[in-house]
């Protein structure tokens, strides 16, 4: 996944990015005080990049590592400004894989 160039994202965009339902994001918002999306006059959630990074870490901890929400919340609370190093590595490897696939397709 390429780094987003936008600064603000609607809940549907974030849900699609992470491969989860919008209801999951709303649930996580209730359980993780670190997630504080802005809301417009209509009440629509507007996520910033910092919110998305936290959501990515929650996804990684709960889906990839099988961590319970309470434990994931504790881990994120201990270090709210730093995303998990393994998550960053996985993202970099996925990006590298995409580049390799593109290069392979160009050579064929």
N, CA, C and O atoms as a DFTB+ gen file, in Angstrom:
432 C
 N C O
     1  1       0.834      -1.166       0.000
     2  2       0.000       0.000       0.000
     3  2       0.886       1.239       0.000
     4  3       1.806       1.361       0.809
     5  1       0.597       2.149      -0.914
     6  2       1.387       3.368      -1.006
     7  2       0.981       4.331       0.102
     8  3      -0.141       4.276       0.605
     9  1       1.886       5.196       0.469
    10  2       1.586       6.173       1.511
    11  2       0.510       7.124       0.992
    12  3       0.628       7.657      -0.112
    13  1      -0.530       7.336       1.783
    14  2      -1.594       8.222       1.341
    15  2      -1.110       9.656       1.220
    16  3      -0.275      10.110       2.002
    17  1      -1.645      10.367       0.227
    18  2      -1.271      11.759       0.038
    19  2      -2.285      12.694       0.690
    20  3      -2.001      13.872       0.908
    21  1      -3.467      12.166       1.001
    22  2      -4.491      12.956       1.666
    23  2      -4.176      13.069       3.155
    24  3      -3.421      12.271       3.709
    25  1      -4.774      14.085       3.791
    26  2      -4.584      14.263       5.225
    27  2      -5.799      13.800       6.013
    28  3      -5.682      13.459       7.190
    29  1      -6.959      13.786       5.379
    30  2      -8.197      13.451       6.067
    31  2      -8.953      12.380       5.298
    32  3      -8.988      12.391       4.067
    33  1      -9.561      11.450       6.040
    34  2     -10.230      10.311       5.415
    35  2     -11.571      10.062       6.087
    36  3     -11.708      10.212       7.301
    37  1     -12.555       9.680       5.289
    38  2     -13.863       9.301       5.808
    39  2     -13.772       7.879       6.345
    40  3     -12.855       7.130       6.006
    41  1     -14.735       7.520       7.187
    42  2     -14.711       6.214       7.833
    43  2     -14.724       5.074       6.809
    44  3     -14.066       4.055       7.018
    45  1     -15.454       5.231       5.721
    46  2     -15.502       4.189       4.690
    47  2     -14.152       3.967       4.035
    48  3     -13.781       2.832       3.736
    49  1     -13.418       5.045       3.811
    50  2     -12.085       4.940       3.214
    51  2     -11.129       4.205       4.152
    52  3     -10.347       3.356       3.721
    53  1     -11.202       4.540       5.427
    54  2     -10.320       3.907       6.409
    55  2     -10.679       2.431       6.551
    56  3      -9.797       1.576       6.630
    57  1     -11.967       2.141       6.583
    58  2     -12.415       0.747       6.698
    59  2     -11.903      -0.066       5.518
    60  3     -11.438      -1.192       5.691
    61  1     -11.986       0.498       4.332
    62  2     -11.499      -0.205       3.137
    63  2      -9.984      -0.394       3.193
    64  3      -9.470      -1.451       2.828
    65  1      -9.281       0.631       3.648
    66  2      -7.818       0.560       3.776
    67  2      -7.391      -0.614       4.653
    68  3      -6.445      -1.335       4.337
    69  1      -8.114      -0.788       5.770
    70  2      -7.746      -1.808       6.752
    71  2      -8.409      -3.156       6.502
    72  3      -8.009      -4.169       7.076
    73  1      -9.420      -3.164       5.647
    74  2     -10.128      -4.420       5.382
    75  2     -11.061      -4.819       6.514
    76  3     -11.235      -6.005       6.798
    77  1     -11.660      -3.824       7.160
    78  2     -12.624      -4.076       8.239
    79  2     -13.893      -3.278       7.950
    80  3     -13.918      -2.433       7.054
    81  1     -14.941      -3.557       8.717
    82  2     -16.189      -2.811       8.588
    83  2     -16.088      -1.487       9.326
    84  3     -15.289      -1.340      10.251
    85  1     -16.904      -0.522       8.910
    86  2     -16.959       0.762       9.601
    87  2     -17.404       0.569      11.046
    88  3     -16.967       1.297      11.937
    89  1     -18.276      -0.413      11.278
    90  2     -18.731      -0.670      12.648
    91  2     -17.567      -1.115      13.542
    92  3     -17.555      -0.822      14.737
    93  1     -16.601      -1.814      12.970
    94  2     -15.417      -2.220      13.735
    95  2     -14.626      -0.987      14.159
    96  3     -14.150      -0.906      15.292
    97  1     -14.491      -0.035      13.252
    98  2     -13.763       1.194      13.587
    99  2     -14.477       1.966      14.695
   100  3     -13.833       2.484      15.607
   101  1     -15.794       2.041      14.617
   102  2     -16.545       2.723      15.672
   103  2     -16.390       1.994      17.013
   104  3     -16.279       2.629      18.062
   105  1     -16.384       0.674      16.971
   106  2     -16.184      -0.125      18.192
   107  2     -14.799       0.133      18.776
   108  3     -14.658       0.339      19.981
   109  1     -13.787       0.122      17.929
   110  2     -12.428       0.384      18.403
   111  2     -12.328       1.783      19.005
   112  3     -11.635       1.992      20.001
   113  1     -13.023       2.735      18.394
   114  2     -12.993       4.109      18.895
   115  2     -13.506       4.169      20.340
   116  3     -12.991       4.938      21.151
   117  1     -14.510       3.365      20.653
   118  2     -15.056       3.335      22.010
   119  2     -14.089       2.690      22.998
   120  3     -14.073       3.044      24.177
   121  1     -13.284       1.747      22.519
   122  2     -12.390       0.988      23.395
   123  2     -10.965       1.517      23.464
   124  3     -10.195       1.113      24.335
   125  1     -10.614       2.407      22.566
   126  2      -9.260       2.959      22.527
   127  2      -9.350       4.485      22.564
   128  3      -9.644       5.112      21.547
   129  1      -9.101       5.080      23.722
   130  2      -9.207       6.542      23.825
   131  2      -8.196       7.286      22.946
   132  3      -8.329       8.491      22.734
   133  1      -7.198       6.579      22.440
   134  2      -6.194       7.208      21.587
   135  2      -6.779       7.588      20.217
   136  3      -6.245       8.457      19.527
   137  1      -7.867       6.936      19.840
   138  2      -8.491       7.216      18.546
   139  2      -9.527       8.309      18.757
   140  3     -10.526       8.111      19.447
   141  1      -9.278       9.449      18.162
   142  2     -10.186      10.582      18.323
   143  2     -10.419      11.263      16.984
   144  3      -9.886      12.344      16.730
   145  1     -11.222      10.627      16.121
   146  2     -11.483      11.274      14.843
   147  2     -12.291      12.552      15.030
   148  3     -13.091      12.664      15.958
   149  1     -12.073      13.501      14.149
   150  2     -12.875      14.718      14.160
   151  2     -14.249      14.356      13.610
   152  3     -14.408      13.334      12.942
   153  1     -15.220      15.181      13.889
   154  2     -16.556      14.977      13.326
   155  2     -17.017      16.280      12.692
   156  3     -16.835      17.362      13.250
   157  1     -17.622      16.152      11.506
   158  2     -18.135      17.342      10.851
   159  2     -19.516      17.685      11.409
   160  3     -19.977      17.040      12.351
   161  1     -20.174      18.680      10.847
   162  2     -21.469      19.125      11.361
   163  2     -22.524      18.029      11.300
   164  3     -23.436      17.993      12.127
   165  1     -22.405      17.148      10.337
   166  2     -23.366      16.050      10.206
   167  2     -23.045      14.897      11.159
   168  3     -23.861      13.990      11.328
   169  1     -21.869      14.926      11.778
   170  2     -21.472      13.864      12.694
   171  2     -20.632      12.782      12.036
   172  3     -20.314      11.774      12.667
   173  1     -20.269      12.982      10.774
   174  2     -19.413      12.021      10.070
   175  2     -18.011      12.071      10.649
   176  3     -17.480      13.146      10.930
   177  1     -17.421      10.910      10.823
   178  2     -16.067      10.835      11.358
   179  2     -15.049      11.163      10.266
   180  3     -15.163      10.707       9.129
   181  1     -14.065      11.954      10.637
   182  2     -12.971      12.321       9.735
   183  2     -11.674      11.929      10.427
   184  3     -11.316      12.493      11.461
   185  1     -10.971      10.954       9.845
   186  2      -9.741      10.431      10.437
   187  2      -8.519      11.126       9.854
   188  3      -8.468      11.438       8.664
   189  1      -7.543      11.360      10.712
   190  2      -6.256      11.898      10.290
   191  2      -5.261      10.745      10.194
   192  3      -5.549       9.633      10.637
   193  1      -4.105      11.007       9.623
   194  2      -3.087       9.965       9.459
   195  2      -2.668       9.351      10.793
   196  3      -2.426       8.146      10.871
   197  1      -2.582      10.171      11.843
   198  2      -2.189       9.640      13.160
   199  2      -3.223       8.638      13.667
   200  3      -2.865       7.633      14.281
   201  1      -4.505       8.909      13.413
   202  2      -5.559       7.963      13.805
   203  2      -5.414       6.658      13.034
   204  3      -5.583       5.573      13.590
   205  1      -5.102       6.773      11.760
   206  2      -4.981       5.594      10.911
   207  2      -3.802       4.733      11.353
   208  3      -3.892       3.505      11.324
   209  1      -2.709       5.350      11.756
   210  2      -1.557       4.583      12.241
   211  2      -1.914       3.786      13.496
   212  3      -1.506       2.634      13.646
   213  1      -2.671       4.400      14.385
   214  2      -3.102       3.695      15.592
   215  2      -4.036       2.554      15.218
   216  3      -3.926       1.456      15.764
   217  1      -4.955       2.806      14.288
   218  2      -5.875       1.758      13.845
   219  2      -5.127       0.600      13.189
   220  3      -5.489      -0.561      13.381
   221  1      -4.093       0.908      12.422
   222  2      -3.284      -0.150      11.805
   223  2      -2.614      -1.005      12.875
   224  3      -2.524      -2.226      12.748
   225  1      -2.148      -0.345      13.927
   226  2      -1.501      -1.101      15.000
   227  2      -2.517      -1.969      15.733
   228  3      -2.221      -3.113      16.080
   229  1      -3.709      -1.434      15.968
   230  2      -4.768      -2.226      16.611
   231  2      -5.082      -3.445      15.759
   232  3      -5.211      -4.555      16.275
   233  1      -5.205      -3.234      14.450
   234  2      -5.488      -4.345      13.542
   235  2      -4.382      -5.394      13.621
   236  3      -4.653      -6.591      13.723
   237  1      -3.149      -4.939      13.574
   238  2      -2.018      -5.851      13.622
   239  2      -2.010      -6.656      14.916
   240  3      -1.843      -7.876      14.901
   241  1      -2.193      -5.959      16.034
   242  2      -2.141      -6.637      17.329
   243  2      -3.288      -7.624      17.506
   244  3      -3.088      -8.708      18.054
   245  1      -4.480      -7.269      17.054
   246  2      -5.643      -8.127      17.275
   247  2      -5.784      -9.219      16.223
   248  3      -6.175     -10.340      16.547
   249  1      -5.475      -8.911      14.984
   250  2      -5.664      -9.896      13.917
   251  2      -4.418     -10.740      13.643
   252  3      -4.517     -11.954      13.468
   253  1      -3.269     -10.112      13.607
   254  2      -2.043     -10.849      13.272
   255  2      -1.419     -11.531      14.488
   256  3      -0.908     -12.647      14.393
   257  1      -1.466     -10.848      15.631
   258  2      -0.858     -11.414      16.835
   259  2      -1.883     -12.101      17.733
   260  3      -1.506     -12.767      18.697
   261  1      -3.164     -11.952      17.435
   262  2      -4.209     -12.600      18.217
   263  2      -4.384     -12.020      19.613
   264  3      -4.865     -12.705      20.516
   265  1      -4.006     -10.788      19.790
   266  2      -4.072     -10.155      21.101
   267  2      -5.511      -9.721      21.393
   268  3      -6.231      -9.297      20.489
   269  1      -5.923      -9.828      22.649
   270  2      -7.251      -9.361      23.058
   271  2      -7.256      -7.834      23.080
   272  3      -6.214      -7.198      23.238
   273  1      -8.443      -7.263      22.920
   274  2      -8.554      -5.809      22.871
   275  2      -7.987      -5.136      24.124
   276  3      -7.300      -4.119      24.017
   277  1      -8.260      -5.680      25.291
   278  2      -7.764      -5.070      26.535
   279  2      -6.239      -5.023      26.544
   280  3      -5.649      -4.017      26.936
   281  1      -5.607      -6.103      26.114
   282  2      -4.139      -6.140      26.074
   283  2      -3.589      -5.211      24.997
   284  3      -2.568      -4.554      25.199
   285  1      -4.267      -5.158      23.855
   286  2      -3.839      -4.254      22.789
   287  2      -3.945      -2.808      23.256
   288  3      -3.075      -1.990      22.957
   289  1      -5.008      -2.494      23.985
   290  2      -5.192      -1.139      24.501
   291  2      -4.074      -0.767      25.471
   292  3      -3.562       0.352      25.437
   293  1      -3.698      -1.707      26.334
   294  2      -2.602      -1.463      27.279
   295  2      -1.290      -1.221      26.543
   296  3      -0.532      -0.312      26.882
   297  1      -1.031      -2.053      25.523
   298  2       0.220      -1.925      24.767
   299  2       0.295      -0.571      24.057
   300  3       1.340       0.080      24.053
   301  1      -0.803      -0.164      23.468
   302  2      -0.820       1.114      22.758
   303  2      -0.733       2.271      23.738
   304  3      -0.093       3.281      23.446
   305  1      -1.364       2.138      24.893
   306  2      -1.320       3.203      25.906
   307  2       0.085       3.437      26.428
   308  3       0.453       4.567      26.751
   309  1       0.875       2.363      26.511
   310  2       2.246       2.497      27.011
   311  2       3.107       3.355      26.100
   312  3       3.990       4.076      26.565
   313  1       2.850       3.277      24.813
   314  2       3.672       4.005      23.858
   315  2       2.791       4.518      22.717
   316  3       2.860       3.989      21.608
   317  1       1.961       5.543      22.971
   318  2       0.987       5.972      21.970
   319  2       1.586       6.612      20.712
   320  3       0.940       6.623      19.664
   321  1       2.794       7.138      20.799
   322  2       3.380       7.815      19.650
   323  2       4.209       6.906      18.749
   324  3       4.630       7.321      17.669
   325  1       4.445       5.675      19.182
   326  2       5.306       4.778      18.408
   327  2       4.502       3.559      17.969
   328  3       3.949       2.834      18.795
   329  1       4.447       3.349      16.666
   330  2       3.774       2.153      16.187
   331  2       4.712       0.969      16.333
   332  3       5.930       1.131      16.410
   333  1       4.148      -0.196      16.368
   334  2       4.912      -1.421      16.555
   335  2       5.934      -1.581      15.433
   336  3       5.593      -1.439      14.259
   337  1       7.183      -1.875      15.786
   338  2       8.245      -2.017      14.790
   339  2       7.937      -3.117      13.782
   340  3       8.254      -2.985      12.600
   341  1       7.324      -4.195      14.244
   342  2       6.989      -5.278      13.324
   343  2       5.959      -4.829      12.298
   344  3       6.020      -5.243      11.140
   345  1       5.020      -3.993      12.704
   346  2       4.021      -3.471      11.780
   347  2       4.701      -2.662      10.681
   348  3       4.382      -2.814       9.502
   349  1       5.629      -1.810      11.070
   350  2       6.344      -1.002      10.079
   351  2       7.125      -1.890       9.114
   352  3       7.133      -1.653       7.906
   353  1       7.776      -2.905       9.653
   354  2       8.542      -3.821       8.809
   355  2       7.625      -4.539       7.832
   356  3       7.947      -4.663       6.650
   357  1       6.488      -5.012       8.318
   358  2       5.533      -5.705       7.452
   359  2       5.050      -4.779       6.348
   360  3       4.949      -5.196       5.194
   361  1       4.752      -3.531       6.682
   362  2       4.306      -2.568       5.669
   363  2       5.396      -2.324       4.628
   364  3       5.111      -2.264       3.432
   365  1       6.620      -2.185       5.072
   366  2       7.728      -1.971       4.146
   367  2       7.924      -3.181       3.238
   368  3       8.178      -3.029       2.043
   369  1       7.807      -4.376       3.802
   370  2       7.969      -5.593       2.995
   371  2       6.842      -5.737       1.971
   372  3       7.080      -6.152       0.837
   373  1       5.616      -5.393       2.373
   374  2       4.494      -5.449       1.428
   375  2       4.708      -4.463       0.284
   376  3       4.453      -4.785      -0.876
   377  1       5.171      -3.274       0.612
   378  2       5.444      -2.259      -0.411
   379  2       6.544      -2.749      -1.353
   380  3       6.444      -2.587      -2.570
   381  1       7.583      -3.342      -0.789
   382  2       8.678      -3.881      -1.590
   383  2       8.175      -5.003      -2.499
   384  3       8.574      -5.088      -3.660
   385  1       7.301      -5.864      -1.970
   386  2       6.731      -6.950      -2.752
   387  2       5.939      -6.401      -3.942
   388  3       6.053      -6.910      -5.057
   389  1       5.135      -5.358      -3.698
   390  2       4.363      -4.735      -4.777
   391  2       5.290      -4.205      -5.867
   392  3       5.018      -4.367      -7.056
   393  1       6.371      -3.580      -5.459
   394  2       7.346      -3.044      -6.433
   395  2       7.961      -4.181      -7.249
   396  3       8.134      -4.059      -8.462
   397  1       8.292      -5.288      -6.577
   398  2       8.865      -6.431      -7.288
   399  2       7.878      -7.025      -8.289
   400  3       8.261      -7.406      -9.395
   401  1       6.618      -7.102      -7.899
   402  2       5.588      -7.620      -8.797
   403  2       5.438      -6.716     -10.010
   404  3       5.305      -7.202     -11.134
   405  1       5.458      -5.414      -9.797
   406  2       5.376      -4.470     -10.900
   407  2       6.571      -4.624     -11.839
   408  3       6.415      -4.606     -13.060
   409  1       7.737      -4.773     -11.275
   410  2       8.956      -4.936     -12.072
   411  2       8.880      -6.230     -12.889
   412  3       9.253      -6.246     -14.063
   413  1       8.402      -7.305     -12.274
   414  2       8.259      -8.583     -12.958
   415  2       7.304      -8.458     -14.129
   416  3       7.574      -8.980     -15.211
   417  1       6.176      -7.762     -13.920
   418  2       5.193      -7.577     -14.986
   419  2       5.773      -6.765     -16.131
   420  3       5.450      -7.024     -17.291
   421  1       6.620      -5.793     -15.836
   422  2       7.246      -4.986     -16.873
   423  2       8.236      -5.812     -17.702
   424  3       8.417      -5.567     -18.895
   425  1       8.864      -6.782     -17.061
   426  2       9.864      -7.601     -17.755
   427  2       9.224      -8.683     -18.634
   428  3       9.851      -9.188     -19.565
   429  1       7.989      -9.025     -18.333
   430  2       7.328     -10.106     -19.101
   431  2       6.802      -9.624     -20.433
   432  3       6.226     -10.406     -21.189
